[in-house]
Amino acid sequence: MSTIEGVSIPVALPPETEQIPDDCRLWIGNLDTRITEYNLLKILQKHGCIKKLDFLYHKEGPDRGKPRGYCFVSYGTPEDAQKAMRCLNGKQALSKRIIVKPANSEKDSKPEKIQPKQQPCPSSQIREIESKLKTMARNDEHLALQSFTDKHLQGKKPVNKQ
């Protein structure tokens, strides 16, 4: 803020021009929702100089304002990032074991295309249905013939022709 004649005027901050290498950026997940940004920052600072911390919160819905359970941290050097990954991955933090791994690069991450389930060829489906219908028709004929013979031959003795 700058002040001119007793009036405070907000000053826009310059955009971040410093690029942080991908090998310095980590994803930290499986965070207990009770861990605060301040607590996490204190834990992460023990392993090196932190350039940036993105602690994410839900923006909408019933959990609005609550932590999402993961964050991104950028260290000053790749060595600090590796040290933090070695030391923190799998460590218990409140009720959960945290997961620390390299963050995916935004420019390299492309959404994976989900392949649609392959549908069988319509002609093969038709052949399959026709085959089932033929089998059902044969079974119906066999049942009808058996029913007819059982009904008409009840109580009759077989005839021997000689």
Beta strands, then each sheet from edge to edge (+ up, - down):
strand 1: 2-4
strand 2: 7-9
strand 3: 25-29
strand 4: 50-57
strand 5: 67-75
strand 6: 92-93
strand 7: 96-97
strand 8: 99-102
sheet 1: 1+ 2-
sheet 2: 4+ 5- 3+ 8-
sheet 3: 6+ 7-
end
